[in-house]
């Protein structure tokens, strides 16, 4: 350690070398911070999680028949079973998958119509598979949409993975709030178009029922009575003709309840020649009912066909009407597509609305308030989903980090009776952020998929505060002891302290690195492992090179009483430490 002592001492002796170390450290710190706006390091709540299953959500246009939905799902299944890693698939036609982890918040239980379907895909074990599930879905998504998405025009195919963390409706959710239903629908459509054109976003969907024309079959009670029929007869034949109905029951020894016998017409019989009113009227004319006098009465004589608009579902949140526009990220952080889409929305809506941005740092800091220039009505674009969870988590962890800094600083002030020394220790601890960010950049270079700075990475950085503070404490305490008790010259004492304490500092760093190595390969806690490893390495260099320069520049390191010094101690101590 003699070479390290001489190096530190020569550095402290030269103002030029001291300035070089300070400048290099400052450049390294600000350079690491610039990795965020330059997107060399990307921030995300949690990375993708490789699982043994994923789901495919299929939404054909509202009003589509079950046959059209089945046509799309059959195409998807035929393509999925060709994958070597796919064990089996399960199709849920006309309704959602029985609630799973992802479906708890994605509304699977509310799906119950002919235009929806969900496919559950089971894969081989993730430990015996080279391709993780999140990369498989990324690869299959464009292939499925290209080959199956156009079978029914307007079909939306979404590939949904099991979330690595708290389940959310989607990676990015835009809530469009407004009292004017029609205008809210228009704004939602424009928002969806912008998200579709934003790079890095996929599976864009407006969670809103389309308004379409439909026909209501209304029995004319007066005509039904005059024809000698009953309303129940008319309703039963209508259900039988278009849906099917239970006509009898069967008892079984193996079942405690009666088993219904369901009668349904063939698909060819139920289908209409076209989707207009004349085809429906012709269908009703072909259906006859026998009245009480034994005469056959055409159904078209007692049933009125009325063309009406469909009634879409109206969603509320906090007693306010709203529409959700959702999008998933394609192996990118949510932050950058959000900022890109938000700037496009501001530009696009500025023509018809007065756009006001949310002020201050809060959970809703990205919200946009729109005021219609024509009538003054207000609308709100509120960002939610995994993006909101990310902001909340990073805000909370940032608050915990600030609280840790304040507590450490107060303890150090009480111990040293010096604000300068306490500030030096905190600054040295904070500079370990250089290693954390650079470590994530290096990890991203050597891994096949994007390595994000995650919430677990911030937890690792907060944990580093105590480790880095300990390194600085070792140097300061030992140097103050040499100065006050042995009258050693300050620069020499700092150099001796750095050389003497380098071995325990490095041994502690090696122990942390070896203990964190297993975490670095974990898909969720990899950020924690990399933060501890790279941050510890940076903390060692900061403690042994940068902290001594700051120690030399403060008067708090000077001897308390020079008259108490015994010069002979300096010589003996130098001999011992050597």
NUVO-62236 format. One record per residue (C-alpha): residue number from 1; z, x negated, y. Coordinates in steps of 0.5 Angstrom, whole numbers. Each point is the difference from the previous one (the first is absolute). Layout:
# residues N
[site NUM, [Z, X, Y]]
...
This chain:
# residues 578
[site 1, [0, 0, 0]]
[site 2, [0, -6, 4]]
[site 3, [-7, 1, 2]]
[site 4, [1, 7, 2]]
[site 5, [6, -2, 5]]
[site 6, [-4, -5, 3]]
[site 7, [-6, 5, 1]]
[site 8, [5, 5, 3]]
[site 9, [3, -5, 5]]
[site 10, [-7, -3, 2]]
[site 11, [-2, 7, 2]]
[site 12, [6, 1, 4]]
[site 13, [-1, -6, 3]]
[site 14, [-7, 1, 3]]
[site 15, [-1, 6, 4]]
[site 16, [-7, 0, -2]]
[site 17, [1, 1, -7]]
[site 18, [6, 6, 2]]
[site 19, [-6, 3, 4]]
[site 20, [-5, 0, -6]]
[site 21, [5, 3, -5]]
[site 22, [2, 6, 5]]
[site 23, [-8, 1, 1]]
[site 24, [-2, 0, -7]]
[site 25, [6, 5, -2]]
[site 26, [-2, 4, 6]]
[site 27, [-7, 0, -2]]
[site 28, [2, 1, -7]]
[site 29, [4, 6, 2]]
[site 30, [-5, 4, 4]]
[site 31, [-6, -2, -4]]
[site 32, [4, 4, -6]]
[site 33, [1, 6, 4]]
[site 34, [-8, 0, 2]]
[site 35, [-1, 1, -7]]
[site 36, [2, 7, 1]]
[site 37, [-5, 2, 5]]
[site 38, [-6, -4, -3]]
[site 39, [2, 3, -7]]
[site 40, [1, -6, -4]]
[site 41, [6, 3, -2]]
[site 42, [0, 7, -1]]
[site 43, [7, 5, 0]]
[site 44, [1, 6, -4]]
[site 45, [6, 4, -3]]
[site 46, [-1, -2, -7]]
[site 47, [-6, -3, -4]]
[site 48, [-4, 3, -5]]
[site 49, [3, 2, -7]]
[site 50, [-3, -1, -6]]
[site 51, [2, 6, -5]]
[site 52, [-2, 2, -7]]
[site 53, [-3, 7, 3]]
[site 54, [-4, 3, 6]]
[site 55, [-3, 6, 2]]
[site 56, [-6, 3, 3]]
[site 57, [0, 6, 4]]
[site 58, [-6, 4, 1]]
[site 59, [-1, 5, 5]]
[site 60, [-7, 4, 0]]
[site 61, [-2, 4, 7]]
[site 62, [5, 6, 0]]
[site 63, [-4, 6, -3]]
[site 64, [-3, -4, -6]]
[site 65, [0, 3, -7]]
[site 66, [4, -3, -5]]
[site 67, [-6, -2, -4]]
[site 68, [-2, -4, 6]]
[site 69, [7, -4, 0]]
[site 70, [-1, -1, -7]]
[site 71, [-7, -3, 1]]
[site 72, [3, -5, 5]]
[site 73, [6, -2, -5]]
[site 74, [-4, -1, -6]]
[site 75, [-4, -5, 4]]
[site 76, [6, -4, 2]]
[site 77, [3, 1, -7]]
[site 78, [-7, -3, -3]]
[site 79, [1, -6, 4]]
[site 80, [7, -1, -1]]
[site 81, [0, 0, -7]]
[site 82, [-5, -6, 0]]
[site 83, [5, -5, 3]]
[site 84, [3, -4, -5]]
[site 85, [7, 0, 3]]
[site 86, [0, 8, 0]]
[site 87, [4, 3, -6]]
[site 88, [-1, 7, 1]]
[site 89, [0, 5, 6]]
[site 90, [3, 7, 1]]
[site 91, [-4, 6, 4]]
[site 92, [4, 5, 4]]
[site 93, [-6, 5, 2]]
[site 94, [2, 5, 5]]
[site 95, [7, -3, 1]]
[site 96, [4, -6, 2]]
[site 97, [3, -5, -5]]
[site 98, [7, 2, -2]]
[site 99, [4, -4, 5]]
[site 100, [0, -7, 0]]
[site 101, [3, -5, 5]]
[site 102, [-6, 0, 4]]
[site 103, [-1, 7, 0]]
[site 104, [7, 2, 2]]
[site 105, [-2, -1, 7]]
[site 106, [-8, 1, 0]]
[site 107, [1, 7, -2]]
[site 108, [-3, 1, -7]]
[site 109, [5, 6, -2]]
[site 110, [-4, 4, 6]]
[site 111, [-7, -1, -3]]
[site 112, [-2, 6, -4]]
[site 113, [-8, 2, 2]]
[site 114, [-6, -1, -4]]
[site 115, [-3, -6, 5]]
[site 116, [6, -5, -2]]
[site 117, [1, -4, -6]]
[site 118, [4, -6, -1]]
[site 119, [-1, -6, -6]]
[site 120, [6, -4, -2]]
[site 121, [-3, -7, -3]]
[site 122, [4, -4, -4]]
[site 123, [-1, -7, -1]]
[site 124, [2, -6, -5]]
[site 125, [7, -4, 2]]
[site 126, [0, -3, 6]]
[site 127, [2, -7, -3]]
[site 128, [-6, 0, -4]]
[site 129, [-5, 2, 5]]
[site 130, [-3, -5, 4]]
[site 131, [-2, 5, 6]]
[site 132, [6, 3, 3]]
[site 133, [-1, 8, 1]]
[site 134, [-1, -1, 8]]
[site 135, [-6, -4, -1]]
[site 136, [-3, 4, -5]]
[site 137, [1, 6, 4]]
[site 138, [-3, -4, 6]]
[site 139, [-6, -1, -4]]
[site 140, [-1, 6, -4]]
[site 141, [0, 4, 7]]
[site 142, [-7, -1, 3]]
[site 143, [-3, 1, -7]]
[site 144, [3, 7, -2]]
[site 145, [-1, 2, 7]]
[site 146, [-8, -2, 0]]
[site 147, [-1, 2, -7]]
[site 148, [4, 7, 0]]
[site 149, [2, 2, 7]]
[site 150, [-7, 3, 2]]
[site 151, [-1, 4, -6]]
[site 152, [4, 6, 4]]
[site 153, [-2, -2, 7]]
[site 154, [7, -1, 4]]
[site 155, [4, -2, -6]]
[site 156, [6, -5, 2]]
[site 157, [2, -4, -6]]
[site 158, [7, -4, 2]]
[site 159, [3, -6, -5]]
[site 160, [7, 1, 1]]
[site 161, [5, -6, -3]]
[site 162, [7, 1, -1]]
[site 163, [4, -3, 6]]
[site 164, [4, -7, 0]]
[site 165, [5, 3, 5]]
[site 166, [2, 7, 3]]
[site 167, [-6, 5, -2]]
[site 168, [-3, 3, 6]]
[site 169, [-6, 5, 1]]
[site 170, [-5, -6, 2]]
[site 171, [0, -7, 3]]
[site 172, [-2, 3, 6]]
[site 173, [1, 7, 2]]
[site 174, [-2, 3, 7]]
[site 175, [3, 7, 2]]
[site 176, [-4, 4, 4]]
[site 177, [5, 5, 4]]
[site 178, [-2, 6, 4]]
[site 179, [0, 7, 1]]
[site 180, [-7, 1, 1]]
[site 181, [-2, 1, -8]]
[site 182, [-8, -1, 1]]
[site 183, [1, -6, 5]]
[site 184, [5, -3, -4]]
[site 185, [-5, 0, -6]]
[site 186, [-5, -3, 4]]
[site 187, [4, -6, 2]]
[site 188, [2, -1, -7]]
[site 189, [-7, 0, -2]]
[site 190, [-2, -5, 6]]
[site 191, [6, -4, -2]]
[site 192, [-2, -1, -8]]
[site 193, [-7, -2, 3]]
[site 194, [3, -6, 4]]
[site 195, [5, -2, -6]]
[site 196, [-6, 0, -5]]
[site 197, [-4, -5, 5]]
[site 198, [6, -4, 0]]
[site 199, [-1, -6, -4]]
[site 200, [6, -1, -6]]
[site 201, [1, 8, 0]]
[site 202, [-2, 4, -6]]
[site 203, [1, 6, -3]]
[site 204, [0, 4, 6]]
[site 205, [2, 7, 0]]
[site 206, [2, 6, 4]]
[site 207, [5, 4, -3]]
[site 208, [-3, 7, 2]]
[site 209, [-3, 6, -3]]
[site 210, [-7, 1, 2]]
[site 211, [-2, 7, 3]]
[site 212, [-5, 3, -4]]
[site 213, [-3, 7, -2]]
[site 214, [2, 4, -5]]
[site 215, [0, 7, -3]]
[site 216, [5, 5, -1]]
[site 217, [0, 5, -5]]
[site 218, [3, 6, 3]]
[site 219, [1, 7, -5]]
[site 220, [-1, 6, 4]]
[site 221, [6, 4, -2]]
[site 222, [-4, 7, 2]]
[site 223, [-6, -2, -4]]
[site 224, [4, -2, -6]]
[site 225, [4, 6, 0]]
[site 226, [-6, 5, 1]]
[site 227, [-4, -4, -6]]
[site 228, [6, 2, -5]]
[site 229, [2, -8, 0]]
[site 230, [7, -3, 1]]
[site 231, [1, -6, 5]]
[site 232, [3, -4, -6]]
[site 233, [-7, 1, -4]]
[site 234, [-4, -3, 6]]
[site 235, [5, -6, 1]]
[site 236, [0, -2, -8]]
[site 237, [-8, 0, 0]]
[site 238, [0, -4, 6]]
[site 239, [4, -5, -3]]
[site 240, [-3, 0, -7]]
[site 241, [-7, -1, 4]]
[site 242, [2, -6, 4]]
[site 243, [6, -3, -2]]
[site 244, [3, 3, -7]]
[site 245, [6, 3, -2]]
[site 246, [5, 1, -6]]
[site 247, [-2, 6, -4]]
[site 248, [5, 0, -5]]
[site 249, [6, -4, -3]]
[site 250, [1, -4, -7]]
[site 251, [7, -1, -3]]
[site 252, [1, -6, -4]]
[site 253, [6, -3, -4]]
[site 254, [0, -7, 3]]
[site 255, [0, 3, 7]]
[site 256, [6, 4, 3]]
[site 257, [-5, 3, 5]]
[site 258, [-6, 4, 0]]
[site 259, [-7, -3, 0]]
[site 260, [-5, 3, 5]]
[site 261, [-7, 1, -3]]
[site 262, [-4, -2, 6]]
[site 263, [-7, 3, 1]]
[site 264, [-5, -3, 4]]
[site 265, [-8, 0, 1]]
[site 266, [-4, -5, -1]]
[site 267, [-2, -5, 5]]
[site 268, [-7, 3, 0]]
[site 269, [2, 7, 1]]
[site 270, [5, -2, 6]]
[site 271, [-5, -4, 4]]
[site 272, [-4, 3, 5]]
[site 273, [-7, -1, 2]]
[site 274, [1, -2, 7]]
[site 275, [6, 0, 5]]
[site 276, [-2, 6, 4]]
[site 277, [2, 7, 1]]
[site 278, [-6, 3, -4]]
[site 279, [2, -4, -6]]
[site 280, [7, 2, 0]]
[site 281, [-2, 7, 1]]
[site 282, [-5, 0, -6]]
[site 283, [6, -3, -4]]
[site 284, [4, 6, 1]]
[site 285, [-6, 5, -1]]
[site 286, [0, -3, -7]]
[site 287, [7, 1, -2]]
[site 288, [2, 8, -2]]
[site 289, [6, 3, -1]]
[site 290, [1, 7, -4]]
[site 291, [4, 5, 4]]
[site 292, [4, 6, -3]]
[site 293, [-6, 4, -1]]
[site 294, [-3, -5, -4]]
[site 295, [-5, -2, 5]]
[site 296, [-2, -7, 2]]
[site 297, [1, -2, 7]]
[site 298, [-3, -6, 3]]
[site 299, [5, -5, 3]]
[site 300, [-4, -1, 6]]
[site 301, [1, 8, 2]]
[site 302, [7, -1, 1]]
[site 303, [1, -7, 2]]
[site 304, [-1, -3, 7]]
[site 305, [-3, -7, 1]]
[site 306, [3, -3, 7]]
[site 307, [-2, -7, 2]]
[site 308, [6, -3, 4]]
[site 309, [2, -7, 2]]
[site 310, [5, -4, -5]]
[site 311, [7, -1, 3]]
[site 312, [2, -7, 0]]
[site 313, [7, -3, -2]]
[site 314, [4, -1, 7]]
[site 315, [4, -6, 0]]
[site 316, [7, -1, 4]]
[site 317, [4, -6, 1]]
[site 318, [7, 1, 4]]
[site 319, [-3, 7, 2]]
[site 320, [-6, -2, 3]]
[site 321, [-7, 0, -3]]
[site 322, [-4, -6, -2]]
[site 323, [-5, -3, -4]]
[site 324, [0, -6, -4]]
[site 325, [-5, -5, 0]]
[site 326, [1, -5, -6]]
[site 327, [-3, -7, -2]]
[site 328, [1, -6, -4]]
[site 329, [0, -7, 1]]
[site 330, [-5, -4, -4]]
[site 331, [4, -7, -2]]
[site 332, [2, -1, 8]]
[site 333, [6, 1, 4]]
[site 334, [1, 7, 4]]
[site 335, [1, -3, 6]]
[site 336, [-7, -3, 2]]
[site 337, [-4, 6, -2]]
[site 338, [5, 5, 4]]
[site 339, [-1, -4, 6]]
[site 340, [-8, 0, -1]]
[site 341, [0, 7, -1]]
[site 342, [5, 2, 6]]
[site 343, [-4, -4, 5]]
[site 344, [-7, 4, -3]]
[site 345, [4, 7, 1]]
[site 346, [2, -2, 7]]
[site 347, [-7, -1, 2]]
[site 348, [-3, 6, -4]]
[site 349, [5, 5, 3]]
[site 350, [0, -3, 7]]
[site 351, [-6, 4, 1]]
[site 352, [3, 7, -1]]
[site 353, [8, -1, 1]]
[site 354, [4, -4, 4]]
[site 355, [3, -5, -5]]
[site 356, [8, -2, 1]]
[site 357, [3, -6, -4]]
[site 358, [7, 0, -3]]
[site 359, [4, -5, 4]]
[site 360, [5, -4, -3]]
[site 361, [2, -3, -6]]
[site 362, [2, 5, -5]]
[site 363, [-2, 4, -6]]
[site 364, [-6, 3, 3]]
[site 365, [-2, -5, 5]]
[site 366, [-7, 1, -3]]
[site 367, [-1, 7, 2]]
[site 368, [-5, 3, 4]]
[site 369, [1, 7, 5]]
[site 370, [-6, 3, 1]]
[site 371, [-1, 5, 6]]
[site 372, [-6, 4, 0]]
[site 373, [-4, 0, 7]]
[site 374, [-3, 7, -1]]
[site 375, [6, 4, -1]]
[site 376, [6, -5, 0]]
[site 377, [2, 1, -7]]
[site 378, [4, -6, -3]]
[site 379, [-1, -3, -7]]
[site 380, [4, -5, -3]]
[site 381, [-3, -6, -5]]
[site 382, [6, -3, -4]]
[site 383, [0, -5, -5]]
[site 384, [4, 0, -6]]
[site 385, [-1, -2, -7]]
[site 386, [2, -7, -3]]
[site 387, [-2, -3, 7]]
[site 388, [6, 4, 3]]
[site 389, [4, -2, -6]]
[site 390, [-2, -8, 2]]
[site 391, [2, 1, 7]]
[site 392, [7, 3, -2]]
[site 393, [1, -5, -5]]
[site 394, [-2, -6, 5]]
[site 395, [4, 3, 5]]
[site 396, [6, 0, -4]]
[site 397, [-1, -7, -3]]
[site 398, [-1, -2, 7]]
[site 399, [6, 3, 3]]
[site 400, [4, -3, -6]]
[site 401, [-3, -7, 2]]
[site 402, [3, 1, 7]]
[site 403, [6, 2, -2]]
[site 404, [1, -6, -5]]
[site 405, [-2, -5, 6]]
[site 406, [5, 3, 4]]
[site 407, [6, 0, -5]]
[site 408, [-2, -7, -2]]
[site 409, [0, -2, 8]]
[site 410, [7, 3, 1]]
[site 411, [3, -4, -6]]
[site 412, [-3, -6, 2]]
[site 413, [2, 0, 8]]
[site 414, [7, 2, -3]]
[site 415, [0, -6, -4]]
[site 416, [-3, -5, 4]]
[site 417, [2, 2, 7]]
[site 418, [-7, -1, 2]]
[site 419, [-6, 4, 2]]
[site 420, [-5, -6, -1]]
[site 421, [2, -2, -7]]
[site 422, [0, 8, -2]]
[site 423, [-7, 1, 3]]
[site 424, [-3, -7, -3]]
[site 425, [2, 3, -7]]
[site 426, [-3, 7, 1]]
[site 427, [-6, -3, 2]]
[site 428, [-1, -5, -6]]
[site 429, [1, 6, -4]]
[site 430, [-5, 4, 3]]
[site 431, [-5, -5, 0]]
[site 432, [0, 1, -8]]
[site 433, [-5, 5, 2]]
[site 434, [-5, -5, 0]]
[site 435, [0, -1, -7]]
[site 436, [1, 7, -2]]
[site 437, [-7, 2, 3]]
[site 438, [-3, -7, -2]]
[site 439, [2, 1, -7]]
[site 440, [-3, 7, 0]]
[site 441, [-7, -2, 3]]
[site 442, [0, -6, -6]]
[site 443, [2, 5, -5]]
[site 444, [-6, 5, 2]]
[site 445, [-5, -6, 0]]
[site 446, [3, -2, -8]]
[site 447, [0, 8, -2]]
[site 448, [-6, 4, -2]]
[site 449, [3, 6, 4]]
[site 450, [2, 1, 7]]
[site 451, [8, -3, 0]]
[site 452, [3, 4, 6]]
[site 453, [6, -1, 4]]
[site 454, [4, 6, -3]]
[site 455, [7, 3, 1]]
[site 456, [3, -5, -5]]
[site 457, [-3, -6, 4]]
[site 458, [5, 2, 6]]
[site 459, [6, 1, -5]]
[site 460, [-2, -7, -2]]
[site 461, [0, -3, 7]]
[site 462, [7, 4, 2]]
[site 463, [3, -4, -6]]
[site 464, [-3, -6, 3]]
[site 465, [4, 0, 6]]
[site 466, [7, -2, -4]]
[site 467, [-4, -5, -4]]
[site 468, [-3, -3, 7]]
[site 469, [6, 0, 4]]
[site 470, [4, -3, -6]]
[site 471, [-5, -6, 1]]
[site 472, [2, -1, 7]]
[site 473, [7, 1, -1]]
[site 474, [0, -6, -4]]
[site 475, [-3, -5, 5]]
[site 476, [4, 3, 6]]
[site 477, [7, -1, -3]]
[site 478, [-2, -7, -3]]
[site 479, [-3, -2, 6]]
[site 480, [6, 2, 4]]
[site 481, [5, -3, -5]]
[site 482, [-3, -7, 1]]
[site 483, [0, 1, 8]]
[site 484, [7, 2, 1]]
[site 485, [3, -3, -6]]
[site 486, [-3, -7, 0]]
[site 487, [-3, 0, 7]]
[site 488, [-7, -1, -3]]
[site 489, [-6, 0, 5]]
[site 490, [-3, 7, 0]]
[site 491, [-7, -2, -2]]
[site 492, [2, -4, -5]]
[site 493, [5, 5, -3]]
[site 494, [-5, 6, 0]]
[site 495, [-5, -5, -4]]
[site 496, [6, -2, -5]]
[site 497, [2, 7, -1]]
[site 498, [-8, 2, -1]]
[site 499, [-1, -5, -5]]
[site 500, [7, 1, -4]]
[site 501, [-1, 8, 0]]
[site 502, [-7, -1, -2]]
[site 503, [2, 0, -7]]
[site 504, [4, 6, -1]]
[site 505, [-5, 4, 5]]
[site 506, [-6, -2, -5]]
[site 507, [4, 2, -6]]
[site 508, [2, 7, 2]]
[site 509, [-7, 1, 2]]
[site 510, [-3, -2, -7]]
[site 511, [5, 5, -3]]
[site 512, [-2, 5, 5]]
[site 513, [-7, -1, -2]]
[site 514, [1, -1, -7]]
[site 515, [4, 7, 0]]
[site 516, [-5, 3, 4]]
[site 517, [-6, -2, -4]]
[site 518, [0, 6, -5]]
[site 519, [0, 5, 5]]
[site 520, [-7, -3, 3]]
[site 521, [-4, 3, -5]]
[site 522, [3, 7, 0]]
[site 523, [-5, 5, 3]]
[site 524, [6, 3, 4]]
[site 525, [5, -5, 1]]
[site 526, [-5, -6, 1]]
[site 527, [1, 0, 8]]
[site 528, [7, -1, -1]]
[site 529, [-1, -6, -5]]
[site 530, [-6, -3, 5]]
[site 531, [5, 1, 6]]
[site 532, [6, -3, -3]]
[site 533, [-4, -6, -3]]
[site 534, [-5, -2, 6]]
[site 535, [6, 2, 5]]
[site 536, [5, -5, -3]]
[site 537, [-6, -5, 0]]
[site 538, [-1, 1, 8]]
[site 539, [8, 0, 1]]
[site 540, [1, -7, -3]]
[site 541, [-5, -3, 5]]
[site 542, [3, 4, 6]]
[site 543, [7, -2, -2]]
[site 544, [-2, -7, -1]]
[site 545, [-5, -2, 5]]
[site 546, [1, 6, 6]]
[site 547, [7, 1, 0]]
[site 548, [2, -7, 1]]
[site 549, [-4, 0, 7]]
[site 550, [3, 6, 2]]
[site 551, [7, -3, -2]]
[site 552, [-1, -6, 4]]
[site 553, [-2, 4, 6]]
[site 554, [6, 4, 1]]
[site 555, [7, -2, 3]]
[site 556, [4, 3, -5]]
[site 557, [-1, -5, -5]]
[site 558, [3, -5, 5]]
[site 559, [7, -3, -2]]
[site 560, [6, 4, 2]]
[site 561, [4, -6, 3]]
[site 562, [-3, -7, 0]]
[site 563, [7, -3, 0]]
[site 564, [2, 2, -7]]
[site 565, [-6, -4, -3]]
[site 566, [1, -6, -4]]
[site 567, [-7, -4, 0]]
[site 568, [2, -4, -6]]
[site 569, [-1, 7, -4]]
[site 570, [-7, 1, 2]]
[site 571, [-2, -7, -4]]
[site 572, [4, 2, -6]]
[site 573, [-3, 7, 0]]
[site 574, [-7, -3, 0]]
[site 575, [1, -5, -5]]
[site 576, [3, 6, -5]]
[site 577, [-6, 5, 1]]
[site 578, [-5, -6, -1]]
